[in-house]
Amino acid sequence: MRAVEVTVDHFSYGSITPVLGYLMAVLGAALGLRCAARALPGGSDGGRRPGWLALGALSLGSGIFTMHFIAMMGFTTGGVHIAYDLGRAFASLAIAIVVVAMGLLLVAATRRTAPAVLGGGLITGLGVAAMHYVGMSGLVMAAEVRYEPLYVAASVVIAVVAAVLALWCAVAVRGLKAAVGASALLGIAVSGMHYTGMAAMSVHAHTVSALETRAPIETLMPILIVPLLLMLLTGLFVGLDPMASRTEERAPQRI
């Protein structure tokens, strides 16, 4: 029997999931930029820089991951039950954190040159795209998922551009207003990458029920608890950092 394409809805809760996902991406970006500023040379004493680098990667990676899975709460397929493989979900979180750390480390180790920002952005962007598609491979349902190559390519380009922008902001942005603006822009880029990637997919099934189904919130919430706790931990470190005011007063770096 031939598989038929089933109806897919990415906004079954209306604007709630895209808006909440965007806000989580902005929060992760804001905390990550604060940590990245301290991880770069001159941002803090040398002994603390690796810790800030790790926290920056945790926050940025967790923000991207959280945005993805909050958005997936609104994902439904007509008549096909959805579940998630937790192992692949957390593997995608690990990918996001590791590649962000690689990008930040490359920029910090090469004195923040333009080639380093571009190279680090390329590595990080490809990793962020990998996070998205590894996370999507964790979908468990009695159906086949297919992807439109053009949209997949567009989502990867958006991820790379967003990563380059994030690393540039980590180097150049100073001050609260500038950081808020950069974080808002990064949130748009991350959300754009996610929904472009989702537009690339179609679901094909042999049998469907009469009801629209979604992965229950109780399935997704355990996946989200870990990255939310990581961002909370990062927020506590940033808020309690006695060097915060001194870091914010430093002049922007040129690349």
Secondary structure as a PSIPRED ss2 file (coil, helix, strand):
# PSIPRED VFORMAT (PSIPRED V4.0)

   1 M C   1.000  0.000  0.000
   2 R C   1.000  0.000  0.000
   3 A C   1.000  0.000  0.000
   4 V E   0.000  0.000  1.000
   5 E E   0.000  0.000  1.000
   6 V C   1.000  0.000  0.000
   7 T C   1.000  0.000  0.000
   8 V E   0.000  0.000  1.000
   9 D E   0.000  0.000  1.000
  10 H C   1.000  0.000  0.000
  11 F C   1.000  0.000  0.000
  12 S C   1.000  0.000  0.000
  13 Y C   1.000  0.000  0.000
  14 G C   1.000  0.000  0.000
  15 S C   1.000  0.000  0.000
  16 I H   0.000  1.000  0.000
  17 T H   0.000  1.000  0.000
  18 P H   0.000  1.000  0.000
  19 V H   0.000  1.000  0.000
  20 L H   0.000  1.000  0.000
  21 G H   0.000  1.000  0.000
  22 Y H   0.000  1.000  0.000
  23 L H   0.000  1.000  0.000
  24 M H   0.000  1.000  0.000
  25 A H   0.000  1.000  0.000
  26 V H   0.000  1.000  0.000
  27 L H   0.000  1.000  0.000
  28 G H   0.000  1.000  0.000
  29 A H   0.000  1.000  0.000
  30 A H   0.000  1.000  0.000
  31 L H   0.000  1.000  0.000
  32 G H   0.000  1.000  0.000
  33 L H   0.000  1.000  0.000
  34 R H   0.000  1.000  0.000
  35 C H   0.000  1.000  0.000
  36 A H   0.000  1.000  0.000
  37 A H   0.000  1.000  0.000
  38 R H   0.000  1.000  0.000
  39 A H   0.000  1.000  0.000
  40 L C   1.000  0.000  0.000
  41 P C   1.000  0.000  0.000
  42 G C   1.000  0.000  0.000
  43 G C   1.000  0.000  0.000
  44 S C   1.000  0.000  0.000
  45 D C   1.000  0.000  0.000
  46 G H   0.000  1.000  0.000
  47 G H   0.000  1.000  0.000
  48 R H   0.000  1.000  0.000
  49 R H   0.000  1.000  0.000
  50 P H   0.000  1.000  0.000
  51 G H   0.000  1.000  0.000
  52 W H   0.000  1.000  0.000
  53 L H   0.000  1.000  0.000
  54 A H   0.000  1.000  0.000
  55 L H   0.000  1.000  0.000
  56 G H   0.000  1.000  0.000
  57 A H   0.000  1.000  0.000
  58 L H   0.000  1.000  0.000
  59 S H   0.000  1.000  0.000
  60 L H   0.000  1.000  0.000
  61 G H   0.000  1.000  0.000
  62 S H   0.000  1.000  0.000
  63 G H   0.000  1.000  0.000
  64 I H   0.000  1.000  0.000
  65 F H   0.000  1.000  0.000
  66 T H   0.000  1.000  0.000
  67 M H   0.000  1.000  0.000
  68 H H   0.000  1.000  0.000
  69 F H   0.000  1.000  0.000
  70 I H   0.000  1.000  0.000
  71 A H   0.000  1.000  0.000
  72 M H   0.000  1.000  0.000
  73 M C   1.000  0.000  0.000
  74 G C   1.000  0.000  0.000
  75 F C   1.000  0.000  0.000
  76 T E   0.000  0.000  1.000
  77 T E   0.000  0.000  1.000
  78 G E   0.000  0.000  1.000
  79 G C   1.000  0.000  0.000
  80 V C   1.000  0.000  0.000
  81 H C   1.000  0.000  0.000
  82 I C   1.000  0.000  0.000
  83 A E   0.000  0.000  1.000
  84 Y E   0.000  0.000  1.000
  85 D C   1.000  0.000  0.000
  86 L H   0.000  1.000  0.000
  87 G H   0.000  1.000  0.000
  88 R H   0.000  1.000  0.000
  89 A H   0.000  1.000  0.000
  90 F H   0.000  1.000  0.000
  91 A H   0.000  1.000  0.000
  92 S H   0.000  1.000  0.000
  93 L H   0.000  1.000  0.000
  94 A H   0.000  1.000  0.000
  95 I H   0.000  1.000  0.000
  96 A H   0.000  1.000  0.000
  97 I H   0.000  1.000  0.000
  98 V H   0.000  1.000  0.000
  99 V H   0.000  1.000  0.000
 100 V H   0.000  1.000  0.000
 101 A H   0.000  1.000  0.000
 102 M H   0.000  1.000  0.000
 103 G H   0.000  1.000  0.000
 104 L H   0.000  1.000  0.000
 105 L H   0.000  1.000  0.000
 106 L H   0.000  1.000  0.000
 107 V H   0.000  1.000  0.000
 108 A H   0.000  1.000  0.000
 109 A H   0.000  1.000  0.000
 110 T C   1.000  0.000  0.000
 111 R C   1.000  0.000  0.000
 112 R C   1.000  0.000  0.000
 113 T C   1.000  0.000  0.000
 114 A H   0.000  1.000  0.000
 115 P H   0.000  1.000  0.000
 116 A H   0.000  1.000  0.000
 117 V H   0.000  1.000  0.000
 118 L H   0.000  1.000  0.000
 119 G H   0.000  1.000  0.000
 120 G H   0.000  1.000  0.000
 121 G H   0.000  1.000  0.000
 122 L H   0.000  1.000  0.000
 123 I H   0.000  1.000  0.000
 124 T H   0.000  1.000  0.000
 125 G H   0.000  1.000  0.000
 126 L H   0.000  1.000  0.000
 127 G H   0.000  1.000  0.000
 128 V H   0.000  1.000  0.000
 129 A H   0.000  1.000  0.000
 130 A H   0.000  1.000  0.000
 131 M H   0.000  1.000  0.000
 132 H H   0.000  1.000  0.000
 133 Y H   0.000  1.000  0.000
 134 V H   0.000  1.000  0.000
 135 G H   0.000  1.000  0.000
 136 M H   0.000  1.000  0.000
 137 S H   0.000  1.000  0.000
 138 G C   1.000  0.000  0.000
 139 L E   0.000  0.000  1.000
 140 V E   0.000  0.000  1.000
 141 M C   1.000  0.000  0.000
 142 A C   1.000  0.000  0.000
 143 A C   1.000  0.000  0.000
 144 E E   0.000  0.000  1.000
 145 V E   0.000  0.000  1.000
 146 R E   0.000  0.000  1.000
 147 Y E   0.000  0.000  1.000
 148 E C   1.000  0.000  0.000
 149 P H   0.000  1.000  0.000
 150 L H   0.000  1.000  0.000
 151 Y H   0.000  1.000  0.000
 152 V H   0.000  1.000  0.000
 153 A H   0.000  1.000  0.000
 154 A H   0.000  1.000  0.000
 155 S H   0.000  1.000  0.000
 156 V H   0.000  1.000  0.000
 157 V H   0.000  1.000  0.000
 158 I H   0.000  1.000  0.000
 159 A H   0.000  1.000  0.000
 160 V H   0.000  1.000  0.000
 161 V H   0.000  1.000  0.000
 162 A H   0.000  1.000  0.000
 163 A H   0.000  1.000  0.000
 164 V H   0.000  1.000  0.000
 165 L H   0.000  1.000  0.000
 166 A H   0.000  1.000  0.000
 167 L H   0.000  1.000  0.000
 168 W H   0.000  1.000  0.000
 169 C H   0.000  1.000  0.000
 170 A H   0.000  1.000  0.000
 171 V H   0.000  1.000  0.000
 172 A H   0.000  1.000  0.000
 173 V C   1.000  0.000  0.000
 174 R C   1.000  0.000  0.000
 175 G C   1.000  0.000  0.000
 176 L H   0.000  1.000  0.000
 177 K H   0.000  1.000  0.000
 178 A H   0.000  1.000  0.000
 179 A H   0.000  1.000  0.000
 180 V H   0.000  1.000  0.000
 181 G H   0.000  1.000  0.000
 182 A H   0.000  1.000  0.000
 183 S H   0.000  1.000  0.000
 184 A H   0.000  1.000  0.000
 185 L H   0.000  1.000  0.000
 186 L H   0.000  1.000  0.000
 187 G H   0.000  1.000  0.000
 188 I H   0.000  1.000  0.000
 189 A H   0.000  1.000  0.000
 190 V H   0.000  1.000  0.000
 191 S H   0.000  1.000  0.000
 192 G H   0.000  1.000  0.000
 193 M H   0.000  1.000  0.000
 194 H H   0.000  1.000  0.000
 195 Y H   0.000  1.000  0.000
 196 T H   0.000  1.000  0.000
 197 G H   0.000  1.000  0.000
 198 M H   0.000  1.000  0.000
 199 A H   0.000  1.000  0.000
 200 A C   1.000  0.000  0.000
 201 M E   0.000  0.000  1.000
 202 S E   0.000  0.000  1.000
 203 V E   0.000  0.000  1.000
 204 H E   0.000  0.000  1.000
 205 A E   0.000  0.000  1.000
 206 H C   1.000  0.000  0.000
 207 T C   1.000  0.000  0.000
 208 V C   1.000  0.000  0.000
 209 S C   1.000  0.000  0.000
 210 A C   1.000  0.000  0.000
 211 L C   1.000  0.000  0.000
 212 E E   0.000  0.000  1.000
 213 T E   0.000  0.000  1.000
 214 R E   0.000  0.000  1.000
 215 A C   1.000  0.000  0.000
 216 P C   1.000  0.000  0.000
 217 I H   0.000  1.000  0.000
 218 E H   0.000  1.000  0.000
 219 T H   0.000  1.000  0.000
 220 L H   0.000  1.000  0.000
 221 M H   0.000  1.000  0.000
 222 P H   0.000  1.000  0.000
 223 I H   0.000  1.000  0.000
 224 L H   0.000  1.000  0.000
 225 I H   0.000  1.000  0.000
 226 V H   0.000  1.000  0.000
 227 P H   0.000  1.000  0.000
 228 L H   0.000  1.000  0.000
 229 L H   0.000  1.000  0.000
 230 L H   0.000  1.000  0.000
 231 M H   0.000  1.000  0.000
 232 L H   0.000  1.000  0.000
 233 L H   0.000  1.000  0.000
 234 T H   0.000  1.000  0.000
 235 G H   0.000  1.000  0.000
 236 L H   0.000  1.000  0.000
 237 F H   0.000  1.000  0.000
 238 V H   0.000  1.000  0.000
 239 G H   0.000  1.000  0.000
 240 L H   0.000  1.000  0.000
 241 D C   1.000  0.000  0.000
 242 P C   1.000  0.000  0.000
 243 M C   1.000  0.000  0.000
 244 A H   0.000  1.000  0.000
 245 S H   0.000  1.000  0.000
 246 R H   0.000  1.000  0.000
 247 T H   0.000  1.000  0.000
 248 E H   0.000  1.000  0.000
 249 E C   1.000  0.000  0.000
 250 R C   1.000  0.000  0.000
 251 A C   1.000  0.000  0.000
 252 P C   1.000  0.000  0.000
 253 Q C   1.000  0.000  0.000
 254 R C   1.000  0.000  0.000
 255 I C   1.000  0.000  0.000
